[in-house]
Amino acid sequence: MLEKSVAQQQVSVSQNQPETTHKSNKKIIFFVSIPIVILQIIIAYLLVLDLNSKNEVSNNAQKQLKPQIPEGKVVDEYKISESEFVSTHPEFLFVVKDLIVNPAGTGGMRYLLTSVGIEVTNERAFAEIQSKEIIVNDILINVLSNKTLEELSDVSKRKDLRREIARKVDDILTQGKVRNIYFSKFIIQ
């Protein structure tokens, strides 16, 4: 009997040892993982701060270099991106997003996907172009669908394409003029 009770005590002691070992393993994992998580949070915070400071510096530099466009003049060169312009003059940029047209001579087998920004000179012209959105879309579709794939693919002809669109949109405006045309998306498939 005495042997049975000693054997039972040894079994109970041996069962308790894995629990304490298991608890100590959990404590070690807990105390090691907490500093690692804190270190990761600190690194992420520093990276975000670094990226924000770089963006602020580049935004300040871009504001200083922003070109001045005289009223009523159509700019031939693509000076600033649509997003840069919208951030400084969002009220004067009319955007037609995701316009799809079939270029001339493709028999409907190819298409152009484009987004076009039309910069106008003042608020009245912007209100007018908004009210004539369907006419502007029709102008864009007609101009772009009358161009062949070769004409649309040739980057050197984009300036002429911008001028043609600006001239035709100018013809329907009575309250102002088109300053510039921006292509924020120009995909030929």
Residue pairs with C-beta under 8 A, 6 or more apart in sequence:
62 84
63 88
66 80
66 84
66 88
67 79
67 80
69 75
69 79
69 179
69 180
71 121
71 122
71 177
72 121
72 177
72 179
73 179
74 163
74 166
74 170
74 177
74 178
74 179
74 180
75 179
75 180
76 159
76 162
76 163
77 159
78 158
78 162
78 182
79 180
81 182
81 184
82 93
82 95
82 117
82 182
82 184
83 184
85 93
85 117
85 119
85 182
86 93
86 95
86 117
89 119
91 123
91 126
92 119
92 120
92 121
92 122
92 123
92 125
92 126
92 179
93 117
93 118
93 119
93 120
93 126
93 182
94 117
94 118
94 119
94 120
94 126
94 129
94 130
94 133
94 136
95 115
95 116
95 117
95 118
95 184
96 115
96 116
96 117
96 118
96 133
96 136
96 137
96 140
97 115
98 113
98 114
98 115
98 185
99 113
99 114
99 115
99 116
99 137
99 140
99 141
99 144
100 111
100 112
100 113
101 111
101 112
101 114
101 140
101 141
101 144
101 145
102 108
102 110
102 111
102 112
102 145
103 110
103 111
103 112
103 144
103 145
103 147
103 148
103 149
103 151
103 152
103 188
104 145
104 146
104 147
104 148
105 148
105 149
106 149
110 149
110 188
110 189
111 188
111 189
112 144
112 152
112 186
112 187
112 188
112 189
113 185
113 187
113 188
113 189
114 144
114 183
114 185
114 186
114 187
115 183
115 184
115 185
116 140
116 165
116 181
116 182
116 183
116 184
117 181
117 182
117 183
117 184
118 129
118 136
118 165
118 166
118 169
118 178
118 181
118 182
119 178
119 179
119 180
119 181
119 182
120 126
120 129
120 173
120 176
120 177
120 178
120 179
121 176
121 177
121 178
121 179
122 175
122 176
124 175
124 176
125 173
125 175
125 176
125 177
126 176
127 175
128 173
128 174
128 175
128 176
129 136
129 169
129 173
132 172
132 173
135 172
136 169
136 172
139 165
139 168
139 169
139 172
140 165
143 161
143 164
143 165
143 168
144 152
147 161
149 188
151 157
151 161
152 161
152 188
153 188
158 183
162 180
162 181
162 183
165 181
166 178
166 180
166 181
169 178
170 177
170 178
